[in-house]
Amino acid sequence: MWLLKHWSVRCVFLSFAAVIVASCNARFVDIRESRVMLPDGGNIDNSEACTATDPVVVAGTFIGNSDNQYDVAGNVTLSQNEDGTMTVDLSSDFATQQAAGVYLILTKRDSLIGDDGRPGVDEAAGDVSVSILESVIGPQSFGISGCSEAFTHAWILCKPFGIVFGEAELSLEAN
């Protein structure tokens, strides 16, 4: 390229390339309010209403995605509250890699791969993007509305790049 023959253009090009490469490991701070924004304005659209008289608890252990270099470990618990809301807890041993836009996703699907062949959230299929993670290590708790029994999987997903870090298959815990 004739542009790369000029010293000043070459310096600008190399500087731009260095910024792009350095941003791959960039760390971002989310300064938005930590409210859960659900697709339907605050309520999960479950066709079956929560009718459990006892608190229903589903839980699972995260397994990292062996297809990439990202990993996730720890447990997730969904507890049904008496007021119809649900608490989603990540355990104290929860850990994953730092990346931009890492979210906790709840779904009934056993895969996040969409029609386009890329991982993502499908609200029409009942997926719920619970929240961006507050931290990549340690316990976290999120409150949302809906039924804990309505979900079979929890996922850790880097939304901007469509990378699945791992999943937890959820099952009913004995009370």
Backbone torsions as a table, in degrees:
resi	resn	phi	psi	omega
1	MET	NA	133.4	-176.8
2	TRP	-67.6	-27.9	-179.4
3	LEU	-65.4	-32.4	-177.6
4	LEU	-76.2	-7.4	177.3
5	LYS	-76.5	-24.0	-179.4
6	HIS	-86.4	130.8	-175.6
7	TRP	-57.9	-47.0	-176.3
8	SER	-66.0	-39.7	178.5
9	VAL	-67.1	-39.8	178.8
10	ARG	-62.5	-42.1	178.8
11	CYS	-63.3	-43.5	179.1
12	VAL	-64.1	-43.9	179.7
13	PHE	-61.7	-46.3	179.8
14	LEU	-65.3	-38.0	177.1
15	SER	-63.7	-44.1	178.6
16	PHE	-62.5	-43.6	178.7
17	ALA	-62.6	-39.5	179.0
18	ALA	-64.1	-39.7	178.8
19	VAL	-64.8	-43.1	179.7
20	ILE	-62.0	-47.7	-179.0
21	VAL	-64.3	-42.7	-178.9
22	ALA	-65.2	-30.9	-177.8
23	SER	-72.8	-11.8	178.2
24	CYS	-62.7	-29.0	177.4
25	ASN	-108.8	22.8	-178.8
26	ALA	-65.1	149.0	177.0
27	ARG	-116.9	130.8	-176.7
28	PHE	-117.6	148.2	176.6
29	VAL	-109.8	126.1	179.5
30	ASP	-86.1	113.8	-177.6
31	ILE	-101.3	7.9	178.2
32	ARG	-71.5	161.9	174.3
33	GLU	-59.2	146.7	-176.7
34	SER	-92.6	41.4	174.8
35	ARG	-90.3	148.2	176.8
36	VAL	-85.1	121.9	178.2
37	MET	-106.9	112.7	-178.7
38	LEU	-98.1	156.3	-174.5
39	PRO	-57.5	-32.5	-176.1
40	ASP	-98.9	21.1	175.8
41	GLY	85.8	16.6	173.6
42	GLY	133.5	-14.8	-179.2
43	ASN	-124.3	137.7	174.6
44	ILE	-75.9	130.5	-178.4
45	ASP	-84.7	83.8	176.7
46	ASN	-95.6	128.0	-179.5
47	SER	-67.6	-30.8	177.1
48	GLU	-99.7	124.6	-179.3
49	ALA	-74.8	155.6	177.6
50	CYS	-72.5	120.7	-178.8
51	THR	-121.3	5.5	-177.5
52	ALA	-67.0	133.6	177.0
53	THR	-87.8	-26.7	175.1
54	ASP	-100.1	152.3	177.2
55	PRO	-61.3	124.7	179.5
56	VAL	-92.6	130.4	-179.7
57	VAL	-124.3	125.9	171.8
58	VAL	-118.9	146.8	-176.0
59	ALA	-149.0	164.2	177.6
60	GLY	-163.0	166.8	178.4
61	THR	-112.3	129.6	-179.4
62	PHE	-69.4	140.2	174.4
63	ILE	-123.5	128.2	-179.7
64	GLY	-67.1	158.0	179.4
65	ASN	-82.0	114.0	-177.8
66	SER	-74.9	-6.8	-178.9
67	ASP	-83.0	-8.8	-179.2
68	ASN	-143.9	179.4	-176.6
69	GLN	-84.8	0.7	-179.4
70	TYR	-87.5	154.5	-176.7
71	ASP	-144.5	163.0	175.5
72	VAL	-151.1	144.2	179.7
73	ALA	-143.8	159.8	179.1
74	GLY	115.1	-173.1	-176.4
75	ASN	-121.6	157.1	174.5
76	VAL	-128.8	139.5	178.9
77	THR	-131.3	132.2	174.8
78	LEU	-112.0	119.1	-178.2
79	SER	-115.9	129.8	177.1
80	GLN	-82.0	129.2	177.7
81	ASN	-95.8	158.0	-177.4
82	GLU	-62.1	-27.5	-177.8
83	ASP	-85.0	8.7	178.2
84	GLY	91.3	-6.3	176.5
85	THR	-87.5	173.1	-179.0
86	MET	-132.4	143.0	174.7
87	THR	-109.4	129.0	177.8
88	VAL	-109.6	118.4	-177.6
89	ASP	-116.1	133.6	169.2
90	LEU	-99.7	138.0	-173.3
91	SER	-71.3	166.8	-179.3
92	SER	-66.2	-21.6	178.0
93	ASP	-95.6	13.0	177.7
94	PHE	-64.5	136.7	177.0
95	ALA	-157.0	142.0	173.1
96	THR	-151.1	178.0	-179.3
97	GLN	-80.5	152.7	174.6
98	GLN	-74.8	132.8	175.8
99	ALA	-162.5	166.0	178.6
100	ALA	-78.1	132.3	171.7
101	GLY	69.3	46.9	178.8
102	VAL	-90.0	121.5	-173.5
103	TYR	-118.1	153.6	168.9
104	LEU	-96.3	124.0	-177.1
105	ILE	-119.0	136.6	172.5
106	LEU	-113.0	140.8	-177.2
107	THR	-156.4	164.6	172.0
108	LYS	-95.1	-8.5	-176.0
109	ARG	-86.0	150.5	177.6
110	ASP	-95.0	9.8	175.4
111	SER	-154.6	146.7	176.6
112	LEU	-96.6	3.8	-178.4
113	ILE	-70.7	125.3	-179.2
114	GLY	-92.9	-174.8	179.7
115	ASP	-61.6	-25.7	179.9
116	ASP	-84.0	-0.3	178.7
117	GLY	85.7	2.2	-179.7
118	ARG	-113.5	149.1	176.7
119	PRO	-67.5	144.5	177.4
120	GLY	-177.9	175.8	-179.5
121	VAL	-91.7	127.6	178.8
122	ASP	-114.0	93.6	-177.6
123	GLU	-62.0	-32.9	179.5
124	ALA	-64.9	-26.7	179.3
125	ALA	-89.2	2.5	178.5
126	GLY	94.0	6.9	176.9
127	ASP	-65.4	144.0	177.1
128	VAL	-127.2	122.8	173.3
129	SER	-84.7	99.7	-172.3
130	VAL	-64.1	-55.6	-177.9
131	SER	-173.9	157.7	167.0
132	ILE	-69.9	143.8	-178.6
133	LEU	-67.6	137.7	178.1
134	GLU	-74.0	-30.1	-178.5
135	SER	-154.4	157.8	179.0
136	VAL	-92.7	-1.3	175.7
137	ILE	-138.7	150.3	172.6
138	GLY	89.2	176.1	-175.0
139	PRO	-70.6	146.3	175.6
140	GLN	-146.7	151.6	-179.1
141	SER	-137.2	136.4	-179.0
142	PHE	-131.7	138.9	176.4
143	GLY	-107.4	129.2	175.8
144	ILE	-139.8	166.2	176.1
145	SER	-93.8	154.8	178.4
146	GLY	127.8	-176.8	-176.5
147	CYS	-101.4	130.1	179.3
148	SER	-66.4	-29.0	-179.3
149	GLU	-75.8	-8.1	-176.9
150	ALA	-77.2	-7.7	-174.8
151	PHE	-118.4	142.6	179.6
152	THR	-114.6	-15.1	-178.8
153	HIS	-142.4	145.9	169.7
154	ALA	-117.5	138.6	-176.6
155	TRP	-127.7	148.6	168.1
156	ILE	-109.1	117.7	-172.1
157	LEU	-129.6	130.4	170.2
158	CYS	-85.8	98.6	-173.6
159	LYS	-62.3	-45.4	-175.9
160	PRO	-59.1	-32.0	-176.8
161	PHE	-110.2	0.0	178.1
162	GLY	62.0	42.6	-179.0
163	ILE	-111.4	123.1	176.4
164	VAL	-85.1	119.7	178.0
165	PHE	-83.3	-33.8	179.3
166	GLY	174.2	176.8	-177.9
167	GLU	-142.7	160.8	171.3
168	ALA	-129.9	125.0	173.7
169	GLU	-81.9	127.5	-174.4
170	LEU	-94.6	139.2	176.1
171	SER	-140.4	158.3	-178.1
172	LEU	-67.8	131.4	175.7
173	GLU	-95.9	145.9	176.0
174	ALA	-71.9	136.7	179.7
175	ASN	-81.5	NA	NA
